[in-house]
Amino acid sequence: CVSWSSKDQAEMDPADMEDVEDVEEEETGEDENSKGWSLSRQLTVQMMQNPQILAALQERLDGLNGSPSGYIESLPKVVKRRVNALKNLQVKCAHIEAKFYEEVHELERKYAALYQPLFDKRSEIVKAAYEPTDEECEWKADEEEELTVSKQDEMKEKAKLEEEKKDEEKEDPKGIPEFWLTVFKNVDLLSDMLQEHDEPILKHLQDIKVKFSDPGQPMSFTLEFHFEANDFFTNTVLTKTYKMRSEPDESDPFSFDGPEIMCCTGCTIDWTKGKNVTLKTIKKKQKHKGRGTVRTVTKTVPNDSFFNFFTPPEVPENGDLDEDSEAVLAADFEIGHFIRERIVPRAVLYFTGEAIEDDDDDVSAAVSAGVWSGPL
């Protein structure tokens, strides 16, 4: 939208617009950090459009997958018929595998109901709705197991005195402040999406829940981001739903490798006036060629923000997307799956950083075993 002051409208006739030239453009509310997400995305697209990089990737993939030896083409016709029979069996295997993953989804739904009371209690502790007992707070670290009882008592007494001193010096905080914001900042996949103007909002995030589709309904899951009352928007819950498919593609059944996310839908954020961090204003000065007068035009344009996560690109019915939208959706699907599979079940370990160390250990082990070919 372009906004003019009433004075500007009175002084400039619409016909005069042809005689206007842009003199200067300046952006407000943007710094170098806010460019990170879009720059990263642009670099990814540019890299994938580079013929040399694509050729190197293809060579790497060819080396991993091997190349046809020509033996199949040399087989007698009667043997090729039998190979076709094996391929038909493989298609049937793919359909059975699809059913297997559907039952896995049902099993996930069943166990999600068992996990949820524990996650609810986690949420109550984080937002100070419940204060855990001394017994619930007792944690025996590995190092303590190697110490003598007297040494343990000495350390506990020292820690207690230090804790009491800290309590005297500052006000007792409620719950676990900035729990989810810290989780996000500790995980590269999520921190890359964060902008400085997102952080004050995410301090109000109290819980993330995963809801699976009901029995008999198409396979899907919904991420629910629960917020306490805040000055930025009136929503108490922001949602993102991922629709999945677990069936082989008729045109390419051998490519089936488990359930895939087909599309995702976000939600409308009811922003408080002036608080929408997904938009920014640009002020452009325009000079009239004839009169030499300068006027300022203000318009609103998209801004980099984590909260763009809730407005993903729409997938057309024909499934055709431009390269930029495909890159955004591919990253979106990866993020949604990671939040569901890793972040929600193990949030406290990402808060402390222990899960990040475990992830690094998993990658190192895979590299040592020769089964990891991804970036380090």
N, C-alpha and C positions, 0 to 999 in steps of 0.2 A: 504494500500500500504506500502511496505517496501523499504526504501531507503538506499543505501550503497554509501560510497564515492568511487571514482575511485581507490583510493589507497587501500582501503579494498578489492575491487574486484580483484585487481592485486595480492594481497598477499594471498588470500584464494581461493583455488581450490574448485569447487562444491563438490567434493568427500569428502573434509575435513569437510563438514557440519555435518556429522555423529558424529564427535569428538568434537562438540561444546556443551557447557553446559551454561545454564543461571546462571549468577552470581548475578545480581542485577537488579531490575526494579524500575524505578522512573518515576512519572508522572509530566508533566509540565502543568501549566495553570489551576490547579484545586485546590479548597479549600473546606472547610467543607460545605459551602453554596451550592456549585454546586452539592453536593451529595443529597440534600434534596428531589428533585422530585423522583429520582430513588429509594431512601430509603423508601419514603412514599409508592411508588407503590409496592415495595417488601414486606413491612409490611402488606399491604392490602391483597396481594396474600397469604402470610403466614397465616394470620388470617383466611382467607376463607378456607384454607386447614386444619385447626385445627378441629378435630372431636368434641371436647368439645364446641368450639365456635359455630359451625354449629348446634349442638344439642340444644344449648341454644337459638339460633335464631329461630330454627324450633319450639321449645316449645313456644316461644313468639308469633310466627305467629299463631300457633294452638290455643293459648289462645285468639287471636284477632278474628280469623275467626270462632271459635267454632268447634265442631266435630259432625259428623253425629250421630243422636240419635238412628238409627235403625228403625225409624218409616217408612221411605220410603220403605225399604226392606220388611216390613210387610204388605204393602198395597196389596189389591186384584189386580189381573192382569188387570181387566177392568179399575181400577183407574190409574194404571201405564201407560196404553195406553193414558189416558187423560193428564197425566204429560208429556208424550212425545210430545203431541200436543202443550202443553205450551212451551216446549223447542224449538220446530220448530218455534213458534211465536217469541221466544227470538232471534233466529238466524236472522229472518227478521228484528227485531228491530236493531240488530247490523249493518245490511247493510244500514238501514235508517240512523243510527247514523254516519256511514262512509260518507254518502252523506252530512250530516249536516256539518261535519268537512271540507269537500271539499268546501262547500259554505263559511264557516268561513275563509278559506284560501283566497278565492276570495275577501272577505270583507277586510281582512288584506291588500291585495294588493291595494285595492281601497283607504283605509285610509293611507297607506304608502305614496301614492302620495301627500296627503294633509299635512302630517307631514314633508315631505322632504324639502320644502322651509324654515321651521323653523330650521331644522337640518343644512341646508346649511348656514344659517345666524350664527348659533352657531359656525360652523367651521370657518367662516370668522373672527369672533371675537377672537377665540382661536389662530388663526395663524396671527393675526394682519392685515388681509386684509380689515377689516372694524372696525371703531371706533364708538361704540354706543354713542348716544346722552345722554345729562344729563337726559332727560325724561325717556329714556330706562333704565338708570342706577338707577333710583330712586326706592328704595325698602323699604317698611314699615314693620319692624319686629313687632312681636306680643307684645314685651315689650314696644315699642313706643306708642302703642295704649292706654296704661294705664298711660302714663305720661302727664303732663300738656303741653300746647303749649310753655310756657316760658322755661320749662325744656328741651323740645325737641330742641328749638333754641339754648339753652346753650350747649347742647351736640353736636349739629351739628357744632357749631362754634369751639368748642374744637377739634372735630375730623378733621375739615378742617385745623386748625393750625398744628396739628400733621402730617397730610398728606403732607402739604406743606413742613414741616421740613424734612420729610423722602425723599421727591422728591429732596430737595437740597443736601441731603447727598449721594444719589446714582442715577445712571443713570436710566431713565425711561425704564422699560422692555417693550418688544413688546408683544402684545396679552396676553395670559395666559400661561406662561412657564410651561412645564412639565404637561400639563393638563391630557392627557391620561395616562401617567406614574403614576401620582398620583392616578387616578381612579383604575388602576391595583393594586397598592400597598395597597389601602384601602379595596380591596375585597379579602377575604381569598382564594376563589376558584381560583383567578388569581395570587395572590401574591405567592402561593405555587409553581407556575410554573416558576416564575422569578428567574433568577440567577443574580449575581452582574454584569457579563459581558453583560447581556441583557439591562441593564438600559440605558447606553449611546446611544443605538440604539433606544429604545422606546421614548427617548426625542425628536426624529424626527417624531414621529407619530402625524399626524395632524387631522385625522378623521377616524371614523369607520362607514361604511354604510351597510345597509341590502338591498339586491336586491332579490325580489321574482321572481319565474318562470313566464314566459309569460302565458297568458290565453290559455288553451287547451294543455299546456305542462305538463309533469309529475310534481307532487308537489315537490318543492325544494326551498331552499333559499341560498343565497351566502353572506358571510361576506367579505367586502372589507376594507382592512387596507391601508389607504392613507399616504404615507410618503413624506416628503420634501427631497430634494437632500441631500445625506449624503455620508460619506466615507466608509460605510459598504457594500452596495449593490446598483446596478443600477436600480432596480425596483422602480417604483413610487407607484405601488399598489400590495399588496399581497392578494391573495384570498383563501377562503375556502368554498367549496360548500357542502351542506348537502342535500341528496336525501331522500325524505320521502314517506311513503305509508299510505293511509287511507282506508284500506279495511280489513275485518276480515280474519284471517287465516282459510282456509277451514278445516284444520285438528283440529283446536281449536278455533272455532268462538267466544266462550264465553270469551276468554281472551282479546278480543278487548277493548281497553280503550283510543281510540283516535289515532291520527296520530303518527307514530313512525319513527324515523330516521333509514334508512336501511344501508346507507353507506355515506362516505364523501371522498372528494378528495381535495388535497391541490394544491400547485403550486411550480414551480421551482424558487428558490431564486438565483439570479445572484450575488453571493458574490464577492466582491473585493478581490484580492489575499491577503491571510494572515489575512482576517477579518472574516472568517466563524466561528462563535461561536458555531455551532452545531458539530464541530469536534475539537479534541485535539490531540496533539502528545505525544506519549509515547516513552521514550528512555530506551532501554533495553541493559544492558551490558552483553556480552557473552564472556566466557573464553574458549579458545581452550585447550582441555585436554592434547594434546601432546606437544604443543609448550608453553603453559602457557600465550600466548598473549591474550589481552582483546580488543574487538572491540565493538563499540556502534551501535545498530540497532535502527532506528527511524521509527515508523509506526503511521498511523493515525487511530483513533478509534472514535466512536460517543461520544458526550459530552452533558450533560444535558443543556437544553436551552428552553426558551419559544418558540423559532422559530422552534423547532421540531413539534409544533402545525400544521405547514404547510406540514408535511410529515407523515400523519397518516398511520397505518398499512393497507395494502390492504386486502379487504375481498374476499376470494376465491369464485368462482362460486358456489361451494357446501355449502358455508357459514360456513365451519368448521374452527375454530380458536383455537389456544392454549390459555390456561388460562390467560397468561400474556397479550397477544394481546387483549383478550376480556376485560380485566380490563382497558387497555389503551383506547380502543374504547368507553367503557361505560363512562369513565371520559371525553373523548373528546366530546361525544354527549351532556353530561350534560353542559359542558363549552360552546359549540356552542349555545345551546338553551338559556343559561343564558345571553350570550352576546346579542343575538337577542331580548329576551323578556324583559330584565331588564337594561343592561348596556347602550345600544344605546338610548332607549327612555328616560332614566333618568340620563344621564351621569353627569350633573352638581351636582346632589344630591349625587352621589357616590364620586365626587370630594370633596365636602364639608363634607361628612360623614353623612349627614342627612338621606340618603336612607338606610344606614347601620343600623342606629338607628330604622328606620321604620321596617326593616327586623327583627330586634331583638324583636320589639314590636309585630310583627305578630306571631313570634314563641311563645312568652310569652302568648299571647292571646290563641293560639292553645293549649298550655300546660294546661292553666287554664280551657279550655273548654273540656279537655280530648280527643282531636282529634289529638294530635301530639305524635308520638312515635319515632321520629328521634333523632339524637344526639344533645346535647345542647352545 
